Amino acid sequence: MEIFGLISLTILALVAIFYLLKRMNQKKIKENKNTIDPFVVKAMASKIASDAQKHRKDQEKYNYIKSNDDAG
């Protein structure tokens, strides 16, 4: 009976250690979740700027076509 208790205690300790390590890792993931790599930030800003420029060009074409229709 003594060996069974020792084995049970060892298994319980291993499970507890595994659980604590998993929780610590989850906290680190949550802390790092709010940070964005500077390379990604630059890429996103570049994409937004190019989309805005394309939108402005499309609006200029639309306004030019619309003004020609109104004149004729």
C-alpha positions in Angstrom: 0.0 0.0 0.0 2.9 2.3 0.7 4.2 2.0 -2.9 0.8 2.8 -4.3 0.6 6.0 -2.3 4.1 7.0 -3.5 3.2 6.4 -7.1 0.0 8.3 -6.7 1.8 11.2 -5.1 4.4 11.2 -7.9 1.7 11.3 -10.6 -0.2 14.0 -8.8 3.0 16.1 -8.5 3.8 15.6 -12.3 0.2 16.7 -13.2 0.5 19.8 -10.9 3.9 20.7 -12.4 2.5 20.3 -16.0 -0.5 22.4 -15.1 1.6 25.2 -13.6 3.9 25.3 -16.6 1.0 25.4 -19.0 -0.6 28.4 -17.1 2.7 30.2 -17.0 3.1 29.8 -20.8 -0.5 31.1 -21.3 0.3 34.2 -19.3 3.4 34.9 -21.5 1.3 34.4 -24.7 -1.3 36.9 -23.4 1.4 39.5 -22.5 3.0 39.2 -25.9 -0.3 39.2 -27.8 -0.5 43.0 -27.7 2.8 43.6 -29.4 3.2 43.9 -33.2 6.4 43.5 -35.0 7.7 46.8 -36.5 8.1 45.2 -39.9 4.4 44.3 -39.9 3.4 47.9 -38.8 5.4 49.4 -41.7 3.8 46.9 -44.1 0.3 47.7 -42.9 1.0 51.5 -43.1 2.3 51.1 -46.6 -0.7 49.1 -47.7 -3.1 51.6 -46.2 -1.3 54.5 -47.9 -1.3 52.7 -51.3 -5.0 51.9 -50.9 -5.8 55.5 -50.1 -3.9 56.7 -53.1 -5.7 54.3 -55.4 -9.0 55.4 -53.9 -8.2 59.0 -54.5 -7.4 58.2 -58.2 -10.6 56.3 -58.6 -12.6 59.2 -57.1 -10.9 61.6 -59.5 -11.9 59.5 -62.5 -15.4 59.1 -61.2 -15.8 62.9 -60.6 -14.3 63.6 -64.0 -16.8 61.2 -65.7 -19.7 62.6 -63.6 -18.8 66.2 -64.5 -18.7 65.3 -68.2 -22.1 63.7 -68.0 -23.6 66.7 -66.2 -22.2 69.1 -68.8 -23.6 67.2 -71.8 
